[in-house]
Amino acid sequence: MVFTDAHRPRLTILLLLCLGCFLFSSNYPALAPLVHAQEGEEEKPKEAPKKEGRKGGAFELFLHTVRSLGWVYGAILLAISIALLTLVVLLLMELRMTAAIPAGFIEDFTETVNKRRFKEAFEMSKEDGSYLARVMTTGMQRLQYGIEDAREASFNMVDSIRAGKENLINYLAVIGTLGPLLGLVGTVGGMIASFMTMAQSDRVNAQALAGDISHALAVTMVGIGLSVPAIFFHTFFKNRLTRLCHDISNVADDLLTQMYHNSKKTGTASVAETDVSTPSRTAPASPAAVKPK
């Protein structure tokens, strides 16, 4: 058969159809047996890979972690965990707004000062154990020297309370820093022991090596697990202490100002009564009162 120029378009269309069938069969494997039927190729549907059941669980991971810590790291991290829990509970109890600035104390103190019973108000502040009462007691001791001295003394007491609580809060930051470092020390020690085992043996047991590495990494996991809540509570209590001290300063300043003005009013009345009831001895006698001899 001789192909002339008239047959070239037909041949071109046929080649394009073959190429299209080939590409279509490669993109859709389900139709590939129809295209390659002449070659006798048959494709079997692929079976989905079977998922193996997960061995162990959370309890097994916990036991593995406890065994990995050992006596040394286990005792150290347990002590740090107890210290962290104790600090969190203690700060939660001490940095409560209702305990630091009790509303009942403010109402009783204001009522007592309005009745001008200043000694009773001072005793009330002295017997109360809240932070506001401690600040008020310090300020009232300097109130006789002026309102500015009283304010300065009360602000110094607020700074003293802040410094005392910041010492406890800073221990949370120390725990947050030491946790990952202790975990890293345990991990490095476990890795060194694993490499020493590899160096002493001619053949490397991959399963044993993976077990040693998992034991080493468990220490780091516990250290990081301790640092996360420690850093969170450090920021939480630091912000709460700042707000608490700011509120204590404002409330104490208001109460001291109220007591100062009430005492000035009482003092002015007393002086007026004294001037009226007791005449001055240094006033010169009037000429009419002097009788000639």
C-alpha positions in Angstrom: 0.0 0.0 0.0 1.4 3.4 -1.1 0.8 6.4 1.2 0.3 9.6 -0.7 -0.1 13.2 0.5 -3.8 12.7 0.8 -3.4 10.1 3.4 -1.2 12.3 5.7 -4.1 14.0 7.6 -5.7 10.6 8.3 -2.4 9.2 9.6 -2.0 12.3 11.8 -5.5 11.9 13.3 -4.9 8.2 13.9 -1.6 8.9 15.7 -3.2 11.6 17.8 -6.0 9.2 18.8 -3.5 6.5 19.9 -1.5 9.0 21.9 -4.6 10.2 23.6 -5.7 6.7 24.5 -2.3 6.0 26.0 -2.4 9.2 28.1 -6.0 8.5 29.2 -5.1 5.0 30.2 -2.2 6.1 32.3 -4.3 8.7 34.2 -7.2 6.2 34.7 -5.8 2.8 35.6 -9.2 1.3 35.7 -9.4 1.6 31.9 -5.9 0.3 31.3 -6.9 -3.4 30.8 -9.1 -2.3 27.9 -6.3 -0.5 26.2 -3.6 -3.2 26.8 -6.0 -6.1 26.2 -3.9 -7.1 23.2 -0.8 -7.5 25.3 -2.6 -9.8 27.8 -1.8 -7.6 30.7 -4.3 -7.6 33.6 -4.1 -5.4 36.6 -5.5 -6.6 39.9 -7.0 -4.1 42.3 -4.6 -3.1 45.0 -5.5 -4.0 48.5 -5.5 -1.3 51.1 -2.6 -1.7 53.5 -3.7 -3.2 56.8 -3.3 -0.9 59.8 -1.6 -2.6 62.7 -3.2 -2.2 66.0 -1.5 0.3 68.3 0.3 -1.6 71.0 0.0 -0.3 74.5 -1.6 3.0 75.5 -1.4 5.9 77.9 -0.9 3.6 80.9 1.9 1.8 79.2 3.5 5.1 78.3 3.3 6.2 81.9 5.0 3.1 83.1 7.7 3.4 80.5 8.3 7.0 81.6 8.5 6.0 85.3 11.0 3.3 84.5 13.0 5.7 82.4 13.3 8.3 85.1 14.9 5.9 87.6 15.6 6.7 91.2 17.8 9.8 90.7 15.8 11.8 88.2 12.6 10.5 89.5 13.2 11.8 93.0 14.5 15.2 91.7 11.6 15.8 89.4 9.1 14.6 92.0 10.4 17.1 94.5 10.2 19.8 91.9 6.6 18.8 91.0 5.6 19.0 94.7 7.2 22.4 95.1 5.5 23.7 92.0 2.0 22.5 93.2 2.6 24.0 96.6 3.6 27.4 95.2 0.6 27.6 92.9 -1.9 26.7 95.7 -0.2 29.2 98.1 -0.2 32.0 95.6 -3.8 31.3 94.6 -4.8 31.7 98.3 -2.8 34.8 99.0 -3.4 36.8 95.9 -7.1 36.7 96.0 -8.8 40.1 95.6 -11.3 39.5 98.3 -8.6 38.5 100.8 -6.3 41.4 100.0 -8.9 44.1 99.8 -11.9 42.9 101.9 -15.1 44.9 101.2 -16.3 44.4 104.8 -13.2 46.1 106.2 -13.6 49.1 103.9 -17.2 49.6 105.0 -16.5 49.3 108.7 -13.4 51.5 108.5 -15.3 54.2 106.5 -18.2 54.2 109.0 -15.8 54.4 112.0 -13.9 57.3 110.5 -17.1 59.2 109.6 -18.0 58.9 113.3 -14.6 60.4 114.1 -13.6 57.4 116.2 -10.0 57.4 115.0 -8.5 55.2 117.7 -11.0 52.5 117.1 -10.3 52.7 113.3 -6.6 52.3 114.1 -7.2 49.3 116.3 -9.4 47.8 113.6 -6.7 48.1 111.0 -4.1 46.7 113.4 -6.1 43.6 114.2 -7.1 42.8 110.5 -4.6 40.6 108.6 -5.3 41.8 105.0 -2.8 43.6 102.9 -5.0 46.7 102.8 -5.1 46.8 106.7 -1.3 46.5 106.9 -0.9 49.4 104.5 -3.5 51.5 106.4 -1.8 50.8 109.8 1.5 52.0 108.4 0.0 55.1 106.9 -2.0 56.1 110.0 1.1 55.9 112.1 2.5 58.8 110.0 -0.7 60.7 109.6 0.1 63.1 112.4 3.0 64.5 110.4 0.8 65.2 107.3 -0.9 63.5 104.5 2.1 63.3 102.3 4.2 61.4 105.0 1.3 59.1 105.4 1.0 58.4 101.7 4.7 57.8 101.4 4.7 55.3 104.3 1.7 53.5 102.8 3.3 53.3 99.4 6.5 51.9 100.9 4.4 49.2 102.6 2.9 48.3 99.3 6.3 47.9 97.8 7.4 45.7 100.7 4.4 43.5 100.1 5.1 43.3 96.4 8.7 42.4 97.0 7.7 39.6 99.4 5.3 38.0 96.9 7.7 38.5 93.9 10.2 36.3 95.7 7.7 33.4 95.7 6.7 34.1 92.1 10.3 34.1 90.9 10.6 30.5 92.1 8.1 29.5 89.4 10.4 31.0 86.8 13.3 29.0 88.3 11.3 25.8 88.0 10.3 26.7 84.4 14.0 27.1 83.6 15.4 24.1 85.4 12.8 21.6 84.1 14.1 21.4 80.5 17.7 21.6 81.6 17.3 18.6 84.0 15.6 16.8 81.2 18.4 17.6 78.8 21.0 16.3 81.3 19.1 13.0 81.5 18.8 12.8 77.7 22.5 13.4 77.1 23.4 10.8 79.8 21.1 8.3 78.2 22.5 9.0 74.7 26.1 8.6 76.0 25.2 5.2 77.5 23.6 4.1 74.2 26.7 5.0 72.2 28.9 3.3 74.7 26.9 0.1 74.2 27.2 0.4 70.5 31.0 0.9 70.7 31.4 -2.2 72.9 29.5 -4.6 70.6 30.4 -5.8 67.1 26.8 -5.9 65.9 24.3 -3.1 66.5 20.9 -4.2 67.8 18.5 -1.6 66.4 15.7 -2.6 68.8 17.8 -2.3 71.9 19.3 1.0 70.6 15.8 2.4 70.0 14.7 1.4 73.6 17.7 3.2 75.1 17.0 6.3 73.2 13.3 6.3 74.2 14.3 6.0 77.8 16.6 9.0 77.4 14.0 11.1 75.8 11.4 10.4 78.5 13.4 12.5 81.0 13.2 15.5 78.6 9.5 15.0 78.2 8.9 15.2 81.9 11.2 18.2 82.3 9.3 20.1 79.6 6.0 19.0 81.1 7.0 20.7 84.4 8.2 23.9 82.7 5.1 24.6 80.8 2.7 25.2 83.8 5.5 26.9 85.7 6.0 29.5 83.0 2.3 30.0 82.6 1.6 30.5 86.4 4.7 32.8 86.7 3.2 35.2 84.1 -0.3 34.8 85.6 0.7 35.6 89.2 3.0 38.4 88.2 0.2 40.2 86.4 -2.2 39.6 89.2 0.2 41.0 91.8 0.7 44.2 89.7 -3.0 44.8 89.6 -3.5 43.9 93.2 -0.8 46.4 94.4 -2.3 49.1 92.2 -5.7 48.7 93.7 -4.4 48.6 97.3 -2.5 51.8 96.7 -5.6 53.6 95.4 -8.0 52.3 98.1 -5.5 53.1 100.9 -4.9 56.6 99.5 -8.7 57.3 99.5 -9.1 56.1 103.1 -6.1 58.0 104.4 -7.3 61.2 102.7 -10.8 60.7 104.2 -9.4 60.2 107.7 -7.0 63.1 107.4 -9.8 65.6 106.5 -12.1 64.3 109.2 -9.3 64.7 111.8 -8.6 68.3 110.5 -12.3 69.1 111.0 -12.2 67.7 114.5 -9.1 69.5 115.4 -10.4 72.9 114.2 -13.6 72.5 116.3 -11.5 71.6 119.4 -9.3 74.6 119.0 -12.3 76.9 118.6 -13.9 75.5 121.7 -10.6 75.9 123.6 -10.2 79.6 122.6 -13.8 80.4 123.7 -13.6 78.6 127.1 -10.1 79.7 128.2 -9.3 83.4 127.8 -5.8 84.4 126.9 -3.5 85.4 129.8 -1.1 87.5 127.7 -3.7 89.9 126.5 -3.2 93.4 127.9 -5.8 94.8 130.2 -8.1 97.6 128.9 -7.6 101.1 130.3 -11.1 101.2 131.7 -10.4 98.2 133.9 -7.4 99.9 135.5 -8.5 101.9 138.6 -6.4 104.8 139.7 -5.1 104.6 143.3 
